[in-house]
Amino acid sequence: MAKTDLGAKSVLDTLAIERPDVLHYVEPELISHEGKVMIFGPPATWKSFITIDLAVSLVLGRKWLGTYQTVPSKVMIIQVEQSAVMYSIRLEKYLQGNRISPRSLGSRLTIATQPDLMLDNMTGLSMLEESIKKERPDVIGLDDLYRSVRTTSDDVHMKPFLGSIARLQKQYNFAWVMVHHPRKPGINPNGSKPHFDFNEAAGWAGISRWCDTILSINHLGGGMREVVDDKRKNTEEGGLLYIPQLTVDRKRLKFLVG
């Protein structure tokens, strides 16, 4: 039956709303219950590997990037970047390099590989909802946004898509983490890669307003990256979260924090 009003509640009824057992999957208040998160940065900033590390860390309840405490959670990754075979090779290399047994993850980490998936139409959204019903994840990671919608540059396409994700979150109570691969930048005259500003490079500015948390990953040169929280809405602590020097052992796909 369709709702006929806004469902306003008294103060007592508002305070009596049932609260989940877990309010924050990643602390300090980075990924919250029904949170909306963007992992953003220019090409070759290890966003996909960082997302794998996030998923595995959440399942095992260990520190993400060796820094941020997690709560053991069930995770589903939707990856549209690579074929299933190539992603399997990438995941295997990560698990072996970090000495993680696949059996330790059990069925709490599931991966949907759909290179042709478009989530801004009814077919894609229906497939997503059926997968959510089946897997019941606490956290869903999409790798990546750019390839799974027709465009990120205007509200005509993005507002309905983000509204649909928010509707599914309210119904199934999961946190949503999106990796965003924006357009490739040019090269500065000195040969360095330019710093990417989210609002300049991500497309429609409404994306940043929709997100609770935005983690930007930037090139530092010398094989190092920095991780900065450009936005962290669901926090009472304040202050900037910052990993000044993140490197990766490419042979093992193991992250090192300097």
Secondary structure, 3 states (H helix, E strand, C coil): CCCCCCCCCCHHHHHCCCCCCCCEEECCCCEECCCEEEEECCCCCCHHHHHHHHHHHHHHCCCECCCECECCCCEEEEECCCCHHHHHHHHHHHHHHCCCCHHHHCCCEEEEECCCCCCCCHHHHHHHHHHHHHHCCCEEEEECHHHHCCCCCCHHHHHHHHHHHHHHHHHHCCEEEEEECCCCCCCCCCCCCCCCCHHHHCCCCHHHHHCCEEEEEEEEECCEEEEEEEEECCCCCCCCCEEEEEEEECCCCEEEEC
